Amino acid sequence: MSLSVRPQRRVLVTKINRSQSFAGVNSSADRPFRNLSAFTPTVSRKTGSRVSRMFSMSHKSPPPKVPQPNRLDEVYEALKKGLTAYLEVHQLELEKLSTQIRESKRNSRLGFLYDLDKQVKSIERFLRRLEFHASKIDELYEAYCIQRRLRDGAHNMVKAYSTGSPGSREARESLAEASKGYKEYTENMCLLENELESQLGEFHVRMKGLAGFARLCAGDQYEIFMKYGRQRWKLRGRIEVNGKQVWDSEEMVFLPLVTEFLSIKVTELKSLANHVVVGNVSCETKDLFAALPQVVAVDINDLGTLKLSLEVTWNPFDKDDQPSAASTVNKAATVNKRFSTYNQSPPDTPSLREQAFYVSVHQAGLLRRHG
């Protein structure tokens, strides 16, 4: 599965291809991204790390005036696949932690078991929240489909009364009633479409760098401008002598949209008044609903000699207090290290003499307390 790019000023169709480092399964339709080592130089920042949020528009954008049912069907199917994958990833993690708890009850410390139990309960809460979120999306989509069928029926009635003889008063009243119903169902569809859009979560986009193979040279400066509906992200960077890339911004949070596409414009800054537009493409975003972070490469120009690498992480909720799949996996890796450490040096069982000493100390304390 690849993310298609929609060119704005050319007919040639290009692709966004996942890097070979993406922790997933590439389908046969994917052509592997050429040598990702072009991105290995670290992308440093001029300023401290910051994550920008484009909430200049309200959290919920205004409802559209014309519904897009076909597009909503595509986004809904992609969203359901992403939520299913999210559930599967966290369910596997829950099973792994439960197995570790069962295997480590005899030779592990209580603190370690308590930490594992806390993680299990956290994942269980997150799974319940995911299931509730998925059911809410299903309810919204079902209500949308009902309004769509009512709207189609009203449209057919308007068409039938318009083509017939409009002489009788009953026919005119029926036409007015059908037109009123068509308008009402259209407004309901727009409201439901907007409500479902507000349930799409967040796209956390991280800048990985540019790859130009023989095109990038030390001293080159580039400006990247991304537009996603009303959301904007502009960043500038330069190529250092050692091959590293320095960018003034590194992360952005985009709110997913139903009908909009991600527009990317790359400009080479040659002098104060001489800027060259390298490429201007528009990318599909519905394939970004995935459980694990994806590294995607965007062909900026027609020949593909300049690529933009981005790491996209989808969070099904729009709050930072919810754990992501990546954080859960990282935490599981930490637990595995601690698990192996405790297995290598299990706590010693107290001897009979030590037990008798502890009992005598406890009894002496009780006597002093009640004496």
C-alpha positions in Angstrom: 0.0 0.0 0.0 1.4 3.4 -1.0 0.2 6.9 -0.6 -0.6 8.5 -3.8 0.5 12.0 -4.7 -1.9 14.3 -6.5 0.2 16.8 -8.7 -1.3 20.2 -8.9 0.2 21.5 -12.2 1.0 18.3 -14.0 -0.9 15.1 -15.2 1.9 12.7 -14.2 0.9 10.6 -11.2 3.7 9.9 -8.7 3.7 8.1 -5.4 4.5 8.4 -1.7 6.4 5.3 -0.9 7.1 3.9 2.6 10.7 3.6 3.5 12.2 0.1 4.0 12.6 1.0 7.7 8.8 1.1 8.2 7.9 -1.6 10.6 5.2 -3.2 8.6 4.6 -5.4 5.6 5.1 -3.9 2.2 2.7 -5.1 -0.5 3.8 -6.1 -4.0 2.6 -2.8 -5.3 5.2 -0.9 -3.2 8.4 0.0 -4.9 11.1 0.1 -2.2 12.5 3.5 -1.4 16.0 3.8 -2.6 18.8 3.7 0.0 17.5 5.5 3.0 21.1 6.2 4.1 20.7 9.5 2.4 18.7 10.5 5.4 21.1 9.1 8.0 22.7 12.5 8.8 20.8 13.7 11.8 18.4 16.5 11.3 19.4 19.1 13.9 17.5 22.2 15.0 18.4 25.8 15.4 16.0 26.2 18.4 14.8 23.8 21.1 12.5 21.0 20.3 8.9 22.2 19.9 5.7 20.7 18.5 3.5 23.2 16.8 -0.2 22.9 16.7 -2.4 24.5 14.1 -5.5 25.4 16.2 -5.9 28.8 14.7 -9.1 27.5 13.3 -11.4 26.1 16.0 -10.9 22.5 16.9 -13.9 21.7 14.7 -13.9 23.3 11.3 -17.2 24.7 10.1 -19.5 22.2 8.4 -19.2 21.9 4.6 -22.0 23.3 2.4 -22.0 20.3 0.1 -21.5 16.8 1.4 -19.0 14.4 -0.1 -20.4 10.9 0.5 -18.1 9.1 -1.8 -15.0 10.6 -0.2 -16.4 10.0 3.3 -16.8 6.3 2.4 -13.1 6.1 1.5 -12.0 7.8 4.7 -14.3 5.7 6.9 -12.9 2.5 5.5 -9.3 3.7 6.0 -10.2 4.8 9.5 -11.8 1.5 10.4 -8.7 -0.4 9.2 -6.5 1.9 11.3 -8.6 1.4 14.5 -8.6 -2.3 14.0 -4.8 -2.3 13.6 -4.5 -0.2 16.8 -6.7 -2.7 18.7 -4.6 -5.6 17.5 -1.3 -4.0 18.4 -2.4 -3.2 21.9 -4.2 -6.6 22.4 -0.9 -8.3 21.5 1.0 -6.1 23.9 -1.6 -6.9 26.6 -1.2 -10.7 26.0 2.6 -10.3 26.2 2.5 -8.5 29.5 0.0 -11.0 31.0 2.3 -13.8 30.0 5.3 -12.1 31.7 3.2 -11.7 34.9 2.4 -15.4 35.0 6.0 -16.4 34.3 7.6 -14.1 36.8 5.4 -14.5 39.9 7.9 -17.0 41.5 11.2 -15.3 40.9 10.5 -11.6 40.7 10.1 -8.8 43.1 6.8 -7.3 44.1 7.8 -3.9 42.7 8.4 -5.3 39.3 5.1 -7.2 39.3 3.3 -4.0 40.4 4.8 -2.1 37.5 3.7 -4.8 35.1 0.2 -4.8 36.6 0.0 -1.0 36.2 0.9 -1.3 32.5 -1.7 -4.0 32.0 -4.5 -1.9 33.5 -3.4 1.1 31.5 -3.6 -0.8 28.2 -7.0 -2.3 29.2 -8.3 1.2 29.8 -6.9 2.3 26.5 -8.5 -0.7 24.7 -11.9 0.1 26.2 -11.5 3.7 25.0 -10.6 2.5 21.5 -13.6 0.2 21.4 -16.0 3.0 22.5 -14.4 5.4 20.0 -14.9 2.8 17.1 -18.5 2.3 18.1 -19.1 6.0 18.1 -17.7 6.3 14.6 -19.9 3.4 13.5 -23.0 5.2 14.8 -22.1 8.4 13.1 -21.5 6.7 9.8 -24.7 4.7 10.1 -26.7 7.9 10.8 -24.9 9.5 7.8 -26.0 6.7 5.5 -29.6 7.0 6.7 -29.6 10.7 5.9 -28.0 10.0 2.5 -30.7 7.5 1.6 -33.4 10.0 2.6 -31.7 12.7 0.6 -31.5 10.5 -2.5 -35.2 9.7 -2.1 -36.1 13.4 -1.8 -33.9 14.1 -4.8 -35.8 11.6 -6.9 -39.1 13.1 -5.7 -38.0 16.6 -6.7 -36.9 15.3 -10.1 -40.2 13.4 -10.6 -42.4 16.4 -9.7 -40.3 18.8 -11.7 -40.6 16.7 -14.9 -44.4 16.2 -14.5 -47.2 18.7 -15.0 -46.8 21.4 -12.3 -50.3 22.8 -13.0 -52.1 21.3 -9.9 -51.7 22.8 -6.5 -51.1 19.4 -5.0 -48.1 18.9 -7.3 -46.7 22.3 -6.4 -47.1 21.6 -2.7 -45.5 18.1 -3.0 -42.6 19.7 -4.9 -42.0 22.3 -2.2 -42.2 19.6 0.5 -39.7 17.4 -1.3 -37.3 20.4 -1.9 -37.6 21.3 1.8 -36.7 17.7 2.8 -33.8 17.6 0.3 -32.3 20.7 1.9 -32.8 19.4 5.4 -31.2 16.1 4.7 -28.3 17.8 3.0 -27.7 20.0 6.1 -27.8 16.9 8.3 -25.3 15.1 6.2 -22.9 18.1 6.4 -23.3 18.2 10.2 -22.6 14.5 10.5 -19.7 14.7 8.1 -18.2 17.5 10.2 -18.8 15.6 13.5 -17.1 12.5 12.1 -14.2 14.6 10.9 -13.7 15.8 14.5 -13.2 12.1 15.5 -10.2 11.4 13.3 -7.6 12.1 15.9 -4.2 13.7 15.0 -1.3 13.3 12.6 2.0 13.9 14.3 4.4 14.7 11.4 8.2 14.8 12.0 10.7 16.1 9.5 13.3 13.5 8.6 15.1 15.4 5.8 15.6 15.9 2.1 17.3 13.4 -0.2 18.6 14.6 -3.5 21.3 12.0 -4.2 23.6 14.2 -6.4 21.3 17.2 -6.2 21.9 18.3 -2.6 25.1 20.3 -2.1 26.6 21.9 1.0 25.3 25.4 1.4 22.0 24.8 -0.3 19.0 26.3 1.5 15.4 25.1 1.1 12.0 26.2 2.3 9.2 23.7 2.7 5.6 24.9 2.9 2.8 22.4 3.8 -0.8 23.3 3.7 -3.6 21.1 4.9 -7.0 22.8 4.8 -6.5 25.9 7.0 -3.5 24.4 8.7 0.0 25.7 7.7 3.5 24.6 8.4 6.5 26.5 7.0 10.1 25.5 7.8 13.5 26.4 6.4 16.7 24.4 6.4 20.2 24.2 5.0 22.7 21.6 4.0 25.9 21.6 6.0 29.4 20.6 4.8 29.3 17.3 6.7 26.0 16.4 5.0 23.8 17.2 8.0 20.6 19.1 7.6 19.7 21.9 10.0 16.0 22.8 10.1 14.3 25.6 12.2 11.3 23.3 12.9 11.0 19.6 13.2 7.5 18.6 14.3 3.9 19.5 13.5 0.5 18.2 14.6 -2.2 18.2 11.9 -5.9 17.5 12.4 -7.0 15.0 9.7 -9.6 16.3 7.2 -12.1 14.4 5.1 -12.0 16.2 1.8 -8.7 18.0 1.9 -5.3 16.8 0.7 -1.8 17.7 2.1 -0.1 20.2 -0.2 3.7 20.3 -0.2 5.7 23.0 -1.9 9.5 22.9 -1.8 11.5 26.1 -2.8 15.3 26.4 -3.2 16.5 29.7 -1.7 19.3 31.0 -3.9 19.4 34.7 -3.1 17.2 37.4 -1.6 15.1 37.8 -4.8 15.8 34.6 -6.6 13.8 31.6 -5.3 13.3 28.5 -7.5 10.2 26.3 -6.9 11.5 22.7 -7.0 8.2 21.0 -6.8 4.5 21.5 -5.7 2.5 18.3 -5.0 -0.7 17.4 -3.3 -0.7 14.1 -1.3 -3.4 11.7 -0.2 -3.7 11.3 3.6 -6.3 8.6 4.2 -3.6 5.9 4.1 -1.9 7.5 7.1 -4.4 5.9 9.5 -2.1 3.2 10.8 -1.2 1.8 14.2 2.6 2.2 13.9 4.6 5.2 12.8 5.3 5.3 9.1 8.3 6.8 7.3 7.1 8.0 3.9 9.1 9.5 1.0 7.5 12.1 -1.2 8.7 12.6 -4.8 8.9 16.4 -5.0 9.8 16.7 -8.7 8.8 14.7 -11.8 12.1 12.7 -12.0 12.1 11.8 -8.4 15.6 13.2 -7.9 14.5 15.2 -4.8 12.5 13.4 -2.1 11.1 14.6 1.2 11.1 12.1 4.1 8.5 12.4 6.8 7.7 10.3 9.8 3.9 10.3 10.4 2.4 8.9 13.6 -1.4 8.7 13.9 -3.1 9.2 17.3 -6.8 8.2 17.2 -7.5 10.7 19.9 -6.7 14.4 20.0 -5.2 14.5 23.5 -1.7 14.0 24.6 -2.5 12.0 27.7 -3.3 8.9 25.7 -0.4 6.4 25.1 0.4 5.6 21.5 1.5 2.3 20.0 5.1 3.5 19.8 5.2 4.4 23.5 3.7 1.1 24.5 6.2 -0.8 22.5 9.1 1.2 23.9 7.8 0.7 27.4 7.5 -3.0 26.7 11.1 -3.1 25.6 12.1 -1.5 28.9 10.1 -4.0 30.8 11.8 -6.9 29.0 15.2 -5.6 30.0 14.1 -5.3 33.7 12.5 -8.7 33.4 15.8 -10.3 32.3 17.7 -8.5 35.0 15.4 -9.8 37.8 15.6 -13.3 36.4 19.4 -13.3 36.4 19.5 -12.3 40.1 16.3 -13.5 41.9 15.9 -12.5 45.5 17.2 -15.1 48.0 14.7 -16.9 50.2 15.4 -16.1 53.9 16.9 -19.0 55.9 15.2 -20.6 59.0 17.5 -18.7 61.3 16.7 -15.4 59.6 13.0 -16.1 59.7 13.2 -16.8 63.5 15.2 -13.6 64.0 12.5 -11.6 62.1 9.7 -13.2 64.2 11.5 -12.4 67.5 12.1 -8.8 66.5 8.4 -8.5 65.5 7.3 -10.0 68.9 9.6 -7.7 70.8 8.1 -4.7 69.1 4.6 -5.8 70.0 5.6 -6.3 73.6 7.1 -2.8 73.8 4.0 -1.3 72.2 1.5 -3.0 74.6 3.8 -3.1 77.7 
